[in-house]
Amino acid sequence: MEFNFIYVVLGLVVLAILSGLFTINQGYIGVITLFGGYRRIVGPGLHLKIPFFEKVMKRISIQNRSVELEFQAVTQDQANVYFKAMLLYAVQNETEDTIKKVAFKFIGDRDLMQALVRTIEGNIRAFVATKKQAEVLGLRREIVQYVKVEIDHTLEEWGYHLLDLQINDITFDKMILDSMSKVVASNNLKAAAENEGQALLITKTKSAEAEGNAIKISAEAEREAAKLRGQGIALFREEVARGLSSAAVELRQANLDTNFILFSMWTEAIKNFAEYGKGNVIFLDGSTEGMEHTMKQFQAMMMRNEAIQDGNTAS
């Protein structure tokens, strides 16, 4: 009888020791309580607790967790926006204070998840409410940055950290999408028309500039040619006058009549008319009387010019 009692006692002791053994899997941290109060935390592996008094209150995962979100927001101009997002979060660190926050802030993971999702949705809705529908599609990165800044402090109080928020899809009501497509199409047509108009304007402008430059160059060339022609005529006249003066002086020195020069000029003129006339009709009086009349006119002109030159010299 006494022998059986010893075995019973030993069995109870072994059973108590075995009941005090427990394991924590890799990626988890165990929270131990004593009579309902926090006692300590333990890492992965085999551990021993006080049988019947200490309890493994919770095994907290320190691995990354993800959750998909689908919710609706309203823009500043009263357009419904539908979001699909993926949230990635994890326990902030493995310190005792952080694990205590994670263990005792929420009753269970379901409550944590609900609070986390609603907080993120609320922040996104608050951001979208300040923007117009045309702006939202291009603000994915800004939305993520805004949510991270706004929610990081709150999650820190819960012992968690937001690792990533990916907005996978942003859509609007079908009517809004159709109207946006029409706006894009009309803007594209407008841009195409503006580009075509600009191209036509540039073409016309360049053509007008080229034509203006051509006219300017032609006018410059014509002016230069006229200038050169005038200079040539002036030089020709100057040389003719110089030659006539020299010839007249030589004739006087030789006691010859200067009318010989006029006669030579008359015959040379008739020769040039005949040689270079190119079909133009010029009526000349080729008789002796006509020649004499013309020579008298030349003599009167020369005498008048000599009188003018003598008067200028005297003055």
Secondary structure as UniProt FT lines:
FT   HELIX           2..20
FT   STRAND          21..24
FT   TURN            26..27
FT   STRAND          28..34
FT   TURN            35..36
FT   STRAND          37..42
FT   STRAND          45..48
FT   TURN            51..53
FT   STRAND          54..61
FT   STRAND          65..74
FT   TURN            76..77
FT   STRAND          80..91
FT   HELIX           96..104
FT   HELIX           109..128
FT   TURN            129..130
FT   HELIX           133..136
FT   TURN            137..138
FT   HELIX           140..158
FT   STRAND          160..172
FT   HELIX           174..253
FT   TURN            254..255
FT   HELIX           259..276
FT   TURN            278..279
FT   HELIX           288..314
//
